[in-house]
Amino acid sequence: MHSGISGALYSVHKAKEKRRRRSVTMADQANLKSFQKQPTIFLNKKKSASKGRKSLRYTREVGLGFKTPREAIEGTYIDKKCPFTGDVSIRGRILTGTVIKNKMQRTIVVRRDYLHYIRKYNRFEKRHRNMSVHLSPAFRDVEIGDVVTIGECRPLSKTVRFNVLKVSKGNSTKKSFKKF
C-alpha cells in the first residue's frame, strides 16, 4: 500500500493535508472576540432604514488633499485605527516611503531612505530608517515595493505612530535606495 499506512488512515491523512494547505483569507477567519461595529453608528434604531442607502457607515475626509478610498465608503470592514472610518486624526508630518514587509495584520513596515552629510569628507552617505505603519483594509493588494504616503497620528501601539493615506504602485526591488 503506502509505506505501512492502511487505506482508511491514508485518506484521513490526505484530507488533513488538504485542509492544512488551503489558503485562509480574513473573511474566513472569525477570530475576533468582540462584536464588530462602528462606535459612531447606533444599530438599534426603531425606524426602518431609508431605501436610498443599504446600510449605515461612518466615513470622513482626513483633509490635507487626500481623498477617501472607495473601499472605505462602500466596504464592510471595521477598523478603529483607520483614518477614514475610525477615530484617528492625521496631524503633524506627512512622509513617503517604500513598503518592505507586509506580514503583520493591518500593519506594514516602510523603509525611508535619506542622505547624511559627513563634514570631514565633504560627502553624503546613504542611510535608512524602518518604521511600522498602520495599513487600513481600505487599501487592498499592497505589495512589497509600493510607494506609500503616510501621515502622523497619535500613538496607535508601542511602535506605530503613522497611518497610510495613499498607495501608489512602485517597482518591486526590496532594498533599492531612493531619496524622497
Buried (B, 14 or more C-beta within 10 A) or exposed (E): EEEEEEEEEBEEEEEEEEEEEEEEEEEEEEEEEEEEEBEEEEEEEEEEEEEEEEEEBEBBEBEEEBEBBEBBEEBEBBBEBBBBBBBBBBEEEBBBBBBBBBEEEBBBBBBBBEEEEEEEEEEEEEEBEEBBBBBBBBBEEBEBBBBBBBBBBEEBEEEBBBBBBBBEEBEEEEEEEBEE
